[in-house]
Amino acid sequence: MEENKSEDFYNRLKEQLLENTRWPSDYLYKFIVPTDAKKIGQINAIFDNTGAVIESKKSKKGTYTSISITVHLQNPDEVIKKYKEAALVEGVISL
């Protein structure tokens, strides 16, 4: 059930990206991850060698880290591919 829900989400996202964005384009990802060097490293590694601009900021208590990533991508499929890779990182929340 969860698998279908996420596929529906990605299909809607792709439609919106095709309608509202001219490709290739810069895309801004926002993730929240538990403040853990390994998890933050996993998110950063997804965007290695892409020319992405990555900014991270710890929450007030330092429990979570928000990561903003701006990257130039060719099409909505590339956007979705990165979201799916990030979803494999334990505890990540995609905004």
PDB file of N, CA, C and O in Angstrom:
ATOM      1  N   MET A   1       0.829  -1.205   0.000  1.00  0.00           N
ATOM      2  CA  MET A   1       0.000   0.000   0.000  1.00  0.00           C
ATOM      3  C   MET A   1       0.872   1.268   0.000  1.00  0.00           C
ATOM      4  O   MET A   1       0.643   2.182  -0.792  1.00  0.00           O
ATOM      5  N   GLU A   2       1.851   1.313   0.876  1.00  0.00           N
ATOM      6  CA  GLU A   2       2.737   2.475   0.977  1.00  0.00           C
ATOM      7  C   GLU A   2       3.472   2.709  -0.343  1.00  0.00           C
ATOM      8  O   GLU A   2       3.677   3.853  -0.750  1.00  0.00           O
ATOM      9  N   GLU A   3       3.864   1.628  -1.004  1.00  0.00           N
ATOM     10  CA  GLU A   3       4.581   1.731  -2.279  1.00  0.00           C
ATOM     11  C   GLU A   3       3.727   2.452  -3.327  1.00  0.00           C
ATOM     12  O   GLU A   3       4.224   3.329  -4.033  1.00  0.00           O
ATOM     13  N   ASN A   4       2.441   2.083  -3.430  1.00  0.00           N
ATOM     14  CA  ASN A   4       1.549   2.730  -4.391  1.00  0.00           C
ATOM     15  C   ASN A   4       1.364   4.204  -4.061  1.00  0.00           C
ATOM     16  O   ASN A   4       1.322   5.053  -4.952  1.00  0.00           O
ATOM     17  N   LYS A   5       1.254   4.495  -2.775  1.00  0.00           N
ATOM     18  CA  LYS A   5       1.080   5.878  -2.345  1.00  0.00           C
ATOM     19  C   LYS A   5       2.265   6.724  -2.809  1.00  0.00           C
ATOM     20  O   LYS A   5       2.079   7.829  -3.318  1.00  0.00           O
ATOM     21  N   SER A   6       3.466   6.213  -2.637  1.00  0.00           N
ATOM     22  CA  SER A   6       4.624   6.999  -3.035  1.00  0.00           C
ATOM     23  C   SER A   6       4.709   7.122  -4.554  1.00  0.00           C
ATOM     24  O   SER A   6       5.119   8.167  -5.058  1.00  0.00           O
ATOM     25  N   GLU A   7       4.332   6.083  -5.292  1.00  0.00           N
ATOM     26  CA  GLU A   7       4.339   6.184  -6.754  1.00  0.00           C
ATOM     27  C   GLU A   7       3.331   7.233  -7.219  1.00  0.00           C
ATOM     28  O   GLU A   7       3.607   7.997  -8.144  1.00  0.00           O
ATOM     29  N   ASP A   8       2.156   7.268  -6.573  1.00  0.00           N
ATOM     30  CA  ASP A   8       1.162   8.297  -6.898  1.00  0.00           C
ATOM     31  C   ASP A   8       1.737   9.683  -6.630  1.00  0.00           C
ATOM     32  O   ASP A   8       1.575  10.605  -7.430  1.00  0.00           O
ATOM     33  N   PHE A   9       2.411   9.813  -5.492  1.00  0.00           N
ATOM     34  CA  PHE A   9       3.032  11.091  -5.134  1.00  0.00           C
ATOM     35  C   PHE A   9       4.041  11.504  -6.206  1.00  0.00           C
ATOM     36  O   PHE A   9       4.029  12.648  -6.662  1.00  0.00           O
ATOM     37  N   TYR A  10       4.912  10.581  -6.608  1.00  0.00           N
ATOM     38  CA  TYR A  10       5.941  10.905  -7.594  1.00  0.00           C
ATOM     39  C   TYR A  10       5.327  11.218  -8.959  1.00  0.00           C
ATOM     40  O   TYR A  10       5.828  12.080  -9.681  1.00  0.00           O
ATOM     41  N   ASN A  11       4.252  10.527  -9.312  1.00  0.00           N
ATOM     42  CA  ASN A  11       3.584  10.812 -10.584  1.00  0.00           C
ATOM     43  C   ASN A  11       2.992  12.223 -10.585  1.00  0.00           C
ATOM     44  O   ASN A  11       3.104  12.946 -11.575  1.00  0.00           O
ATOM     45  N   ARG A  12       2.360  12.613  -9.472  1.00  0.00           N
ATOM     46  CA  ARG A  12       1.804  13.973  -9.362  1.00  0.00           C
ATOM     47  C   ARG A  12       2.920  15.014  -9.394  1.00  0.00           C
ATOM     48  O   ARG A  12       2.799  16.051 -10.047  1.00  0.00           O
ATOM     49  N   LEU A  13       4.001  14.725  -8.685  1.00  0.00           N
ATOM     50  CA  LEU A  13       5.137  15.643  -8.661  1.00  0.00           C
ATOM     51  C   LEU A  13       5.678  15.842 -10.075  1.00  0.00           C
ATOM     52  O   LEU A  13       5.955  16.969 -10.486  1.00  0.00           O
ATOM     53  N   LYS A  14       5.826  14.751 -10.812  1.00  0.00           N
ATOM     54  CA  LYS A  14       6.349  14.844 -12.181  1.00  0.00           C
ATOM     55  C   LYS A  14       5.434  15.709 -13.046  1.00  0.00           C
ATOM     56  O   LYS A  14       5.910  16.554 -13.804  1.00  0.00           O
ATOM     57  N   GLU A  15       4.133  15.500 -12.934  1.00  0.00           N
ATOM     58  CA  GLU A  15       3.183  16.315 -13.703  1.00  0.00           C
ATOM     59  C   GLU A  15       3.332  17.790 -13.359  1.00  0.00           C
ATOM     60  O   GLU A  15       3.361  18.642 -14.248  1.00  0.00           O
ATOM     61  N   GLN A  16       3.427  18.093 -12.054  1.00  0.00           N
ATOM     62  CA  GLN A  16       3.568  19.489 -11.629  1.00  0.00           C
ATOM     63  C   GLN A  16       4.872  20.094 -12.146  1.00  0.00           C
ATOM     64  O   GLN A  16       4.898  21.242 -12.589  1.00  0.00           O
ATOM     65  N   LEU A  17       5.939  19.323 -12.087  1.00  0.00           N
ATOM     66  CA  LEU A  17       7.231  19.827 -12.554  1.00  0.00           C
ATOM     67  C   LEU A  17       7.213  20.085 -14.057  1.00  0.00           C
ATOM     68  O   LEU A  17       7.802  21.056 -14.531  1.00  0.00           O
ATOM     69  N   LEU A  18       6.540  19.220 -14.799  1.00  0.00           N
ATOM     70  CA  LEU A  18       6.443  19.412 -16.246  1.00  0.00           C
ATOM     71  C   LEU A  18       5.603  20.647 -16.583  1.00  0.00           C
ATOM     72  O   LEU A  18       5.914  21.378 -17.523  1.00  0.00           O
ATOM     73  N   GLU A  19       4.548  20.872 -15.815  1.00  0.00           N
ATOM     74  CA  GLU A  19       3.651  22.003 -16.079  1.00  0.00           C
ATOM     75  C   GLU A  19       4.260  23.339 -15.669  1.00  0.00           C
ATOM     76  O   GLU A  19       4.081  24.343 -16.358  1.00  0.00           O
ATOM     77  N   ASN A  20       4.980  23.353 -14.547  1.00  0.00           N
ATOM     78  CA  ASN A  20       5.376  24.620 -13.941  1.00  0.00           C
ATOM     79  C   ASN A  20       6.832  25.009 -14.120  1.00  0.00           C
ATOM     80  O   ASN A  20       7.233  26.086 -13.679  1.00  0.00           O
ATOM     81  N   THR A  21       7.627  24.175 -14.746  1.00  0.00           N
ATOM     82  CA  THR A  21       9.065  24.442 -14.820  1.00  0.00           C
ATOM     83  C   THR A  21       9.570  24.225 -16.235  1.00  0.00           C
ATOM     84  O   THR A  21       9.165  23.284 -16.918  1.00  0.00           O
ATOM     85  N   ARG A  22      10.451  25.101 -16.661  1.00  0.00           N
ATOM     86  CA  ARG A  22      11.109  24.902 -17.958  1.00  0.00           C
ATOM     87  C   ARG A  22      12.408  24.149 -17.708  1.00  0.00           C
ATOM     88  O   ARG A  22      13.212  24.553 -16.867  1.00  0.00           O
ATOM     89  N   TRP A  23      12.613  23.066 -18.429  1.00  0.00           N
ATOM     90  CA  TRP A  23      13.789  22.209 -18.203  1.00  0.00           C
ATOM     91  C   TRP A  23      14.791  22.404 -19.310  1.00  0.00           C
ATOM     92  O   TRP A  23      14.402  22.672 -20.446  1.00  0.00           O
ATOM     93  N   PRO A  24      16.115  22.274 -19.005  1.00  0.00           N
ATOM     94  CA  PRO A  24      16.712  22.013 -17.688  1.00  0.00           C
ATOM     95  C   PRO A  24      16.538  23.209 -16.760  1.00  0.00           C
ATOM     96  O   PRO A  24      16.346  24.340 -17.206  1.00  0.00           O
ATOM     97  N   SER A  25      16.610  22.931 -15.440  1.00  0.00           N
ATOM     98  CA  SER A  25      16.335  23.962 -14.449  1.00  0.00           C
ATOM     99  C   SER A  25      17.054  23.676 -13.137  1.00  0.00           C
ATOM    100  O   SER A  25      17.451  22.546 -12.857  1.00  0.00           O
ATOM    101  N   ASP A  26      17.210  24.739 -12.335  1.00  0.00           N
ATOM    102  CA  ASP A  26      17.688  24.549 -10.965  1.00  0.00           C
ATOM    103  C   ASP A  26      16.513  24.064 -10.125  1.00  0.00           C
ATOM    104  O   ASP A  26      15.384  24.518 -10.310  1.00  0.00           O
ATOM    105  N   TYR A  27      16.778  23.144  -9.205  1.00  0.00           N
ATOM    106  CA  TYR A  27      15.734  22.621  -8.338  1.00  0.00           C
ATOM    107  C   TYR A  27      16.233  22.686  -6.904  1.00  0.00           C
ATOM    108  O   TYR A  27      17.385  22.352  -6.625  1.00  0.00           O
ATOM    109  N   LEU A  28      15.366  23.118  -5.995  1.00  0.00           N
ATOM    110  CA  LEU A  28      15.725  23.219  -4.579  1.00  0.00           C
ATOM    111  C   LEU A  28      15.097  22.081  -3.792  1.00  0.00           C
ATOM    112  O   LEU A  28      13.874  21.953  -3.720  1.00  0.00           O
ATOM    113  N   TYR A  29      15.954  21.262  -3.205  1.00  0.00           N
ATOM    114  CA  TYR A  29      15.510  20.195  -2.297  1.00  0.00           C
ATOM    115  C   TYR A  29      15.638  20.705  -0.876  1.00  0.00           C
ATOM    116  O   TYR A  29      16.551  21.470  -0.563  1.00  0.00           O
ATOM    117  N   LYS A  30      14.719  20.280  -0.013  1.00  0.00           N
ATOM    118  CA  LYS A  30      14.844  20.566   1.417  1.00  0.00           C
ATOM    119  C   LYS A  30      14.604  19.261   2.166  1.00  0.00           C
ATOM    120  O   LYS A  30      13.589  18.591   1.977  1.00  0.00           O
ATOM    121  N   PHE A  31      15.552  18.925   3.009  1.00  0.00           N
ATOM    122  CA  PHE A  31      15.462  17.711   3.816  1.00  0.00           C
ATOM    123  C   PHE A  31      15.687  18.073   5.276  1.00  0.00           C
ATOM    124  O   PHE A  31      16.404  19.021   5.596  1.00  0.00           O
ATOM    125  N   ILE A  32      15.067  17.306   6.142  1.00  0.00           N
ATOM    126  CA  ILE A  32      15.373  17.390   7.575  1.00  0.00           C
ATOM    127  C   ILE A  32      15.845  16.000   7.987  1.00  0.00           C
ATOM    128  O   ILE A  32      15.173  15.002   7.727  1.00  0.00           O
ATOM    129  N   VAL A  33      16.999  15.948   8.628  1.00  0.00           N
ATOM    130  CA  VAL A  33      17.545  14.664   9.082  1.00  0.00           C
ATOM    131  C   VAL A  33      17.960  14.786  10.538  1.00  0.00           C
ATOM    132  O   VAL A  33      18.317  15.870  11.000  1.00  0.00           O
ATOM    133  N   PRO A  34      17.912  13.670  11.261  1.00  0.00           N
ATOM    134  CA  PRO A  34      18.475  13.707  12.617  1.00  0.00           C
ATOM    135  C   PRO A  34      19.936  14.153  12.519  1.00  0.00           C
ATOM    136  O   PRO A  34      20.642  13.759  11.592  1.00  0.00           O
ATOM    137  N   THR A  35      20.387  14.967  13.466  1.00  0.00           N
ATOM    138  CA  THR A  35      21.772  15.442  13.432  1.00  0.00           C
ATOM    139  C   THR A  35      22.696  14.262  13.727  1.00  0.00           C
ATOM    140  O   THR A  35      22.901  13.870  14.876  1.00  0.00           O
ATOM    141  N   ASP A  36      23.235  13.724  12.661  1.00  0.00           N
ATOM    142  CA  ASP A  36      24.081  12.529  12.713  1.00  0.00           C
ATOM    143  C   ASP A  36      24.982  12.633  11.487  1.00  0.00           C
ATOM    144  O   ASP A  36      24.501  12.665  10.355  1.00  0.00           O
ATOM    145  N   ALA A  37      26.285  12.687  11.720  1.00  0.00           N
ATOM    146  CA  ALA A  37      27.228  12.909  10.621  1.00  0.00           C
ATOM    147  C   ALA A  37      27.052  11.884   9.502  1.00  0.00           C
ATOM    148  O   ALA A  37      27.168  12.221   8.323  1.00  0.00           O
ATOM    149  N   LYS A  38      26.771  10.642   9.870  1.00  0.00           N
ATOM    150  CA  LYS A  38      26.619   9.598   8.845  1.00  0.00           C
ATOM    151  C   LYS A  38      25.410   9.885   7.949  1.00  0.00           C
ATOM    152  O   LYS A  38      25.501   9.777   6.726  1.00  0.00           O
ATOM    153  N   LYS A  39      24.278  10.251   8.560  1.00  0.00           N
ATOM    154  CA  LYS A  39      23.055  10.506   7.782  1.00  0.00           C
ATOM    155  C   LYS A  39      23.200  11.759   6.923  1.00  0.00           C
ATOM    156  O   LYS A  39      22.770  11.780   5.770  1.00  0.00           O
ATOM    157  N   ILE A  40      23.802  12.793   7.482  1.00  0.00           N
ATOM    158  CA  ILE A  40      24.039  14.017   6.712  1.00  0.00           C
ATOM    159  C   ILE A  40      24.982  13.701   5.547  1.00  0.00           C
ATOM    160  O   ILE A  40      24.796  14.195   4.435  1.00  0.00           O
ATOM    161  N   GLY A  41      25.979  12.887   5.811  1.00  0.00           N
ATOM    162  CA  GLY A  41      26.914  12.472   4.762  1.00  0.00           C
ATOM    163  C   GLY A  41      26.220  11.683   3.654  1.00  0.00           C
ATOM    164  O   GLY A  41      26.548  11.829   2.477  1.00  0.00           O
ATOM    165  N   GLN A  42      25.261  10.850   4.044  1.00  0.00           N
ATOM    166  CA  GLN A  42      24.530  10.070   3.044  1.00  0.00           C
ATOM    167  C   GLN A  42      23.737  10.991   2.120  1.00  0.00           C
ATOM    168  O   GLN A  42      23.717  10.785   0.907  1.00  0.00           O
ATOM    169  N   ILE A  43      23.090  11.995   2.682  1.00  0.00           N
ATOM    170  CA  ILE A  43      22.338  12.958   1.857  1.00  0.00           C
ATOM    171  C   ILE A  43      23.309  13.706   0.942  1.00  0.00           C
ATOM    172  O   ILE A  43      23.061  13.832  -0.258  1.00  0.00           O
ATOM    173  N   ASN A  44      24.402  14.198   1.503  1.00  0.00           N
ATOM    174  CA  ASN A  44      25.380  14.935   0.694  1.00  0.00           C
ATOM    175  C   ASN A  44      25.932  14.071  -0.426  1.00  0.00           C
ATOM    176  O   ASN A  44      26.146  14.557  -1.537  1.00  0.00           O
ATOM    177  N   ALA A  45      26.163  12.789  -0.145  1.00  0.00           N
ATOM    178  CA  ALA A  45      26.748  11.891  -1.142  1.00  0.00           C
ATOM    179  C   ALA A  45      25.837  11.700  -2.353  1.00  0.00           C
ATOM    180  O   ALA A  45      26.316  11.478  -3.465  1.00  0.00           O
ATOM    181  N   ILE A  46      24.533  11.786  -2.138  1.00  0.00           N
ATOM    182  CA  ILE A  46      23.584  11.641  -3.254  1.00  0.00           C
ATOM    183  C   ILE A  46      23.829  12.720  -4.303  1.00  0.00           C
ATOM    184  O   ILE A  46      23.575  12.515  -5.490  1.00  0.00           O
ATOM    185  N   PHE A  47      24.322  13.864  -3.854  1.00  0.00           N
ATOM    186  CA  PHE A  47      24.513  14.994  -4.759  1.00  0.00           C
ATOM    187  C   PHE A  47      25.977  15.237  -5.110  1.00  0.00           C
ATOM    188  O   PHE A  47      26.312  16.278  -5.675  1.00  0.00           O
ATOM    189  N   ASP A  48      26.862  14.277  -4.777  1.00  0.00           N
ATOM    190  CA  ASP A  48      28.273  14.390  -5.151  1.00  0.00           C
ATOM    191  C   ASP A  48      28.395  14.527  -6.658  1.00  0.00           C
ATOM    192  O   ASP A  48      27.647  13.906  -7.413  1.00  0.00           O
ATOM    193  N   ASN A  49      29.341  15.342  -7.084  1.00  0.00           N
ATOM    194  CA  ASN A  49      29.656  15.488  -8.500  1.00  0.00           C
ATOM    195  C   ASN A  49      28.487  15.976  -9.346  1.00  0.00           C
ATOM    196  O   ASN A  49      28.418  15.680 -10.539  1.00  0.00           O
ATOM    197  N   THR A  50      27.562  16.724  -8.733  1.00  0.00           N
ATOM    198  CA  THR A  50      26.445  17.276  -9.499  1.00  0.00           C
ATOM    199  C   THR A  50      26.545  18.798  -9.595  1.00  0.00           C
ATOM    200  O   THR A  50      25.744  19.430 -10.283  1.00  0.00           O
ATOM    201  N   GLY A  51      27.516  19.383  -8.916  1.00  0.00           N
ATOM    202  CA  GLY A  51      27.626  20.840  -8.880  1.00  0.00           C
ATOM    203  C   GLY A  51      26.613  21.468  -7.946  1.00  0.00           C
ATOM    204  O   GLY A  51      26.367  22.672  -8.017  1.00  0.00           O
ATOM    205  N   ALA A  52      26.020  20.663  -7.067  1.00  0.00           N
ATOM    206  CA  ALA A  52      24.985  21.154  -6.158  1.00  0.00           C
ATOM    207  C   ALA A  52      25.564  22.114  -5.118  1.00  0.00           C
ATOM    208  O   ALA A  52      26.706  21.973  -4.681  1.00  0.00           O
ATOM    209  N   VAL A  53      24.745  23.090  -4.739  1.00  0.00           N
ATOM    210  CA  VAL A  53      25.068  23.989  -3.635  1.00  0.00           C
ATOM    211  C   VAL A  53      24.304  23.466  -2.422  1.00  0.00           C
ATOM    212  O   VAL A  53      23.074  23.406  -2.428  1.00  0.00           O
ATOM    213  N   ILE A  54      25.046  23.088  -1.382  1.00  0.00           N
ATOM    214  CA  ILE A  54      24.437  22.459  -0.216  1.00  0.00           C
ATOM    215  C   ILE A  54      24.637  23.347   1.005  1.00  0.00           C
ATOM    216  O   ILE A  54      25.759  23.739   1.328  1.00  0.00           O
ATOM    217  N   GLU A  55      23.534  23.656   1.678  1.00  0.00           N
ATOM    218  CA  GLU A  55      23.597  24.427   2.918  1.00  0.00           C
ATOM    219  C   GLU A  55      22.911  23.622   4.008  1.00  0.00           C
ATOM    220  O   GLU A  55      21.847  23.044   3.785  1.00  0.00           O
ATOM    221  N   SER A  56      23.519  23.583   5.189  1.00  0.00           N
ATOM    222  CA  SER A  56      22.870  22.872   6.290  1.00  0.00           C
ATOM    223  C   SER A  56      22.851  23.750   7.525  1.00  0.00           C
ATOM    224  O   SER A  56      23.723  24.593   7.733  1.00  0.00           O
ATOM    225  N   LYS A  57      21.829  23.527   8.338  1.00  0.00           N
ATOM    226  CA  LYS A  57      21.638  24.339   9.540  1.00  0.00           C
ATOM    227  C   LYS A  57      21.034  23.457  10.620  1.00  0.00           C
ATOM    228  O   LYS A  57      20.037  22.770  10.394  1.00  0.00           O
ATOM    229  N   LYS A  58      21.648  23.484  11.796  1.00  0.00           N
ATOM    230  CA  LYS A  58      21.118  22.699  12.918  1.00  0.00           C
ATOM    231  C   LYS A  58      19.924  23.395  13.550  1.00  0.00           C
ATOM    232  O   LYS A  58      19.831  24.622  13.562  1.00  0.00           O
ATOM    233  N   SER A  59      19.009  22.579  14.076  1.00  0.00           N
ATOM    234  CA  SER A  59      17.868  23.125  14.805  1.00  0.00           C
ATOM    235  C   SER A  59      18.364  23.760  16.104  1.00  0.00           C
ATOM    236  O   SER A  59      19.514  23.579  16.505  1.00  0.00           O
ATOM    237  N   LYS A  60      17.487  24.493  16.737  1.00  0.00           N
ATOM    238  CA  LYS A  60      17.856  25.213  17.962  1.00  0.00           C
ATOM    239  C   LYS A  60      18.464  24.278  19.010  1.00  0.00           C
ATOM    240  O   LYS A  60      19.477  24.608  19.626  1.00  0.00           O
ATOM    241  N   LYS A  61      17.849  23.118  19.210  1.00  0.00           N
ATOM    242  CA  LYS A  61      18.361  22.154  20.200  1.00  0.00           C
ATOM    243  C   LYS A  61      19.449  21.251  19.626  1.00  0.00           C
ATOM    244  O   LYS A  61      20.076  20.488  20.361  1.00  0.00           O
ATOM    245  N   GLY A  62      19.674  21.335  18.315  1.00  0.00           N
ATOM    246  CA  GLY A  62      20.709  20.528  17.688  1.00  0.00           C
ATOM    247  C   GLY A  62      20.300  19.092  17.396  1.00  0.00           C
ATOM    248  O   GLY A  62      21.136  18.271  17.019  1.00  0.00           O
ATOM    249  N   THR A  63      19.013  18.786  17.571  1.00  0.00           N
ATOM    250  CA  THR A  63      18.534  17.419  17.370  1.00  0.00           C
ATOM    251  C   THR A  63      18.431  17.073  15.882  1.00  0.00           C
ATOM    252  O   THR A  63      18.687  15.944  15.464  1.00  0.00           O
ATOM    253  N   TYR A  64      18.049  18.084  15.101  1.00  0.00           N
ATOM    254  CA  TYR A  64      17.859  17.878  13.663  1.00  0.00           C
ATOM    255  C   TYR A  64      18.699  18.861  12.882  1.00  0.00           C
ATOM    256  O   TYR A  64      19.087  19.914  13.389  1.00  0.00           O
ATOM    257  N   THR A  65      18.974  18.504  11.641  1.00  0.00           N
ATOM    258  CA  THR A  65      19.678  19.394  10.730  1.00  0.00           C
ATOM    259  C   THR A  65      18.841  19.532   9.472  1.00  0.00           C
ATOM    260  O   THR A  65      18.416  18.535   8.888  1.00  0.00           O
ATOM    261  N   SER A  66      18.606  20.774   9.054  1.00  0.00           N
ATOM    262  CA  SER A  66      17.919  20.981   7.785  1.00  0.00           C
ATOM    263  C   SER A  66      18.983  21.153   6.705  1.00  0.00           C
ATOM    264  O   SER A  66      19.994  21.828   6.902  1.00  0.00           O
ATOM    265  N   ILE A  67      18.731  20.535   5.579  1.00  0.00           N
ATOM    266  CA  ILE A  67      19.680  20.584   4.470  1.00  0.00           C
ATOM    267  C   ILE A  67      18.936  21.118   3.255  1.00  0.00           C
ATOM    268  O   ILE A  67      17.924  20.555   2.837  1.00  0.00           O
ATOM    269  N   SER A  68      19.447  22.207   2.694  1.00  0.00           N
ATOM    270  CA  SER A  68      18.895  22.772   1.459  1.00  0.00           C
ATOM    271  C   SER A  68      19.911  22.533   0.356  1.00  0.00           C
ATOM    272  O   SER A  68      21.096  22.833   0.505  1.00  0.00           O
ATOM    273  N   ILE A  69      19.428  21.990  -0.754  1.00  0.00           N
ATOM    274  CA  ILE A  69      20.325  21.634  -1.847  1.00  0.00           C
ATOM    275  C   ILE A  69      19.751  22.195  -3.139  1.00  0.00           C
ATOM    276  O   ILE A  69      18.631  21.866  -3.528  1.00  0.00           O
ATOM    277  N   THR A  70      20.529  23.043  -3.796  1.00  0.00           N
ATOM    278  CA  THR A  70      20.128  23.566  -5.098  1.00  0.00           C
ATOM    279  C   THR A  70      21.017  22.902  -6.143  1.00  0.00           C
ATOM    280  O   THR A  70      22.243  22.926  -6.039  1.00  0.00           O
ATOM    281  N   VAL A  71      20.382  22.312  -7.148  1.00  0.00           N
ATOM    282  CA  VAL A  71      21.145  21.583  -8.159  1.00  0.00           C
ATOM    283  C   VAL A  71      20.478  21.770  -9.519  1.00  0.00           C
ATOM    284  O   VAL A  71      19.254  21.854  -9.618  1.00  0.00           O
ATOM    285  N   HIS A  72      21.295  21.835 -10.557  1.00  0.00           N
ATOM    286  CA  HIS A  72      20.802  21.993 -11.923  1.00  0.00           C
ATOM    287  C   HIS A  72      20.518  20.605 -12.498  1.00  0.00           C
ATOM    288  O   HIS A  72      21.414  19.768 -12.606  1.00  0.00           O
ATOM    289  N   LEU A  73      19.268  20.378 -12.861  1.00  0.00           N
ATOM    290  CA  LEU A  73      18.857  19.070 -13.369  1.00  0.00           C
ATOM    291  C   LEU A  73      18.221  19.210 -14.749  1.00  0.00           C
ATOM    292  O   LEU A  73      17.735  20.276 -15.128  1.00  0.00           O
ATOM    293  N   GLN A  74      18.239  18.104 -15.483  1.00  0.00           N
ATOM    294  CA  GLN A  74      17.772  18.119 -16.874  1.00  0.00           C
ATOM    295  C   GLN A  74      16.260  17.958 -17.020  1.00  0.00           C
ATOM    296  O   GLN A  74      15.664  18.503 -17.950  1.00  0.00           O
ATOM    297  N   ASN A  75      15.628  17.200 -16.090  1.00  0.00           N
ATOM    298  CA  ASN A  75      14.206  16.889 -16.254  1.00  0.00           C
ATOM    299  C   ASN A  75      13.612  16.407 -14.929  1.00  0.00           C
ATOM    300  O   ASN A  75      14.349  16.132 -13.982  1.00  0.00           O
ATOM    301  N   PRO A  76      12.284  16.305 -14.860  1.00  0.00           N
ATOM    302  CA  PRO A  76      11.634  15.860 -13.617  1.00  0.00           C
ATOM    303  C   PRO A  76      12.048  14.460 -13.170  1.00  0.00           C
ATOM    304  O   PRO A  76      12.042  14.177 -11.972  1.00  0.00           O
ATOM    305  N   ASP A  77      12.403  13.586 -14.096  1.00  0.00           N
ATOM    306  CA  ASP A  77      12.832  12.238 -13.705  1.00  0.00           C
ATOM    307  C   ASP A  77      14.075  12.287 -12.833  1.00  0.00           C
ATOM    308  O   ASP A  77      14.216  11.488 -11.908  1.00  0.00           O
ATOM    309  N   GLU A  78      14.987  13.227 -13.122  1.00  0.00           N
ATOM    310  CA  GLU A  78      16.189  13.370 -12.301  1.00  0.00           C
ATOM    311  C   GLU A  78      15.823  13.864 -10.897  1.00  0.00           C
ATOM    312  O   GLU A  78      16.415  13.429  -9.909  1.00  0.00           O
ATOM    313  N   VAL A  79      14.850  14.770 -10.814  1.00  0.00           N
ATOM    314  CA  VAL A  79      14.385  15.276  -9.511  1.00  0.00           C
ATOM    315  C   VAL A  79      13.869  14.113  -8.672  1.00  0.00           C
ATOM    316  O   VAL A  79      14.251  13.958  -7.512  1.00  0.00           O
ATOM    317  N   ILE A  80      13.006  13.303  -9.262  1.00  0.00           N
ATOM    318  CA  ILE A  80      12.376  12.192  -8.546  1.00  0.00           C
ATOM    319  C   ILE A  80      13.397  11.134  -8.153  1.00  0.00           C
ATOM    320  O   ILE A  80      13.309  10.554  -7.071  1.00  0.00           O
ATOM    321  N   LYS A  81      14.359  10.883  -9.022  1.00  0.00           N
ATOM    322  CA  LYS A  81      15.408   9.894  -8.724  1.00  0.00           C
ATOM    323  C   LYS A  81      16.148  10.275  -7.434  1.00  0.00           C
ATOM    324  O   LYS A  81      16.421   9.417  -6.594  1.00  0.00           O
ATOM    325  N   LYS A  82      16.470  11.560  -7.284  1.00  0.00           N
ATOM    326  CA  LYS A  82      17.186  12.013  -6.081  1.00  0.00           C
ATOM    327  C   LYS A  82      16.305  11.895  -4.842  1.00  0.00           C
ATOM    328  O   LYS A  82      16.789  11.528  -3.771  1.00  0.00           O
ATOM    329  N   TYR A  83      15.004  12.205  -4.978  1.00  0.00           N
ATOM    330  CA  TYR A  83      14.098  12.030  -3.834  1.00  0.00           C
ATOM    331  C   TYR A  83      14.052  10.573  -3.399  1.00  0.00           C
ATOM    332  O   TYR A  83      14.055  10.276  -2.204  1.00  0.00           O
ATOM    333  N   LYS A  84      14.009   9.665  -4.368  1.00  0.00           N
ATOM    334  CA  LYS A  84      13.936   8.235  -4.031  1.00  0.00           C
ATOM    335  C   LYS A  84      15.222   7.775  -3.347  1.00  0.00           C
ATOM    336  O   LYS A  84      15.178   6.966  -2.420  1.00  0.00           O
ATOM    337  N   GLU A  85      16.364   8.289  -3.801  1.00  0.00           N
ATOM    338  CA  GLU A  85      17.632   7.937  -3.148  1.00  0.00           C
ATOM    339  C   GLU A  85      17.650   8.477  -1.712  1.00  0.00           C
ATOM    340  O   GLU A  85      18.078   7.782  -0.790  1.00  0.00           O
ATOM    341  N   ALA A  86      17.191   9.706  -1.530  1.00  0.00           N
ATOM    342  CA  ALA A  86      17.196  10.318  -0.198  1.00  0.00           C
ATOM    343  C   ALA A  86      16.245   9.589   0.743  1.00  0.00           C
ATOM    344  O   ALA A  86      16.502   9.510   1.945  1.00  0.00           O
ATOM    345  N   ALA A  87      15.146   9.053   0.206  1.00  0.00           N
ATOM    346  CA  ALA A  87      14.172   8.360   1.041  1.00  0.00           C
ATOM    347  C   ALA A  87      14.757   7.122   1.694  1.00  0.00           C
ATOM    348  O   ALA A  87      14.197   6.622   2.670  1.00  0.00           O
ATOM    349  N   LEU A  88      15.867   6.617   1.181  1.00  0.00           N
ATOM    350  CA  LEU A  88      16.523   5.439   1.750  1.00  0.00           C
ATOM    351  C   LEU A  88      17.330   5.768   2.994  1.00  0.00           C
ATOM    352  O   LEU A  88      17.725   4.863   3.728  1.00  0.00           O
ATOM    353  N   VAL A  89      17.579   7.039   3.244  1.00  0.00           N
ATOM    354  CA  VAL A  89      18.331   7.439   4.437  1.00  0.00           C
ATOM    355  C   VAL A  89      17.376   7.417   5.622  1.00  0.00           C
ATOM    356  O   VAL A  89      16.337   8.076   5.610  1.00  0.00           O
ATOM    357  N   GLU A  90      17.737   6.657   6.637  1.00  0.00           N
ATOM    358  CA  GLU A  90      16.868   6.478   7.801  1.00  0.00           C
ATOM    359  C   GLU A  90      16.590   7.805   8.500  1.00  0.00           C
ATOM    360  O   GLU A  90      17.513   8.551   8.825  1.00  0.00           O
ATOM    361  N   GLY A  91      15.306   8.093   8.728  1.00  0.00           N
ATOM    362  CA  GLY A  91      14.907   9.271   9.489  1.00  0.00           C
ATOM    363  C   GLY A  91      14.780  10.549   8.671  1.00  0.00           C
ATOM    364  O   GLY A  91      14.418  11.592   9.215  1.00  0.00           O
ATOM    365  N   VAL A  92      15.070  10.488   7.374  1.00  0.00           N
ATOM    366  CA  VAL A  92      15.006  11.709   6.555  1.00  0.00           C
ATOM    367  C   VAL A  92      13.549  12.109   6.301  1.00  0.00           C
ATOM    368  O   VAL A  92      12.677  11.261   6.112  1.00  0.00           O
ATOM    369  N   ILE A  93      13.316  13.414   6.302  1.00  0.00           N
ATOM    370  CA  ILE A  93      12.014  13.954   5.934  1.00  0.00           C
ATOM    371  C   ILE A  93      12.256  14.876   4.744  1.00  0.00           C
ATOM    372  O   ILE A  93      13.084  15.785   4.817  1.00  0.00           O
ATOM    373  N   SER A  94      11.538  14.644   3.657  1.00  0.00           N
ATOM    374  CA  SER A  94      11.629  15.500   2.477  1.00  0.00           C
ATOM    375  C   SER A  94      10.529  16.543   2.545  1.00  0.00           C
ATOM    376  O   SER A  94       9.368  16.209   2.786  1.00  0.00           O
ATOM    377  N   LEU A  95      10.880  17.790   2.337  1.00  0.00           N
ATOM    378  CA  LEU A  95       9.886  18.864   2.365  1.00  0.00           C
ATOM    379  C   LEU A  95       9.574  19.327   0.958  1.00  0.00           C
ATOM    380  O   LEU A  95       8.757  20.229   0.772  1.00  0.00           O
TER     381      LEU A  95
END
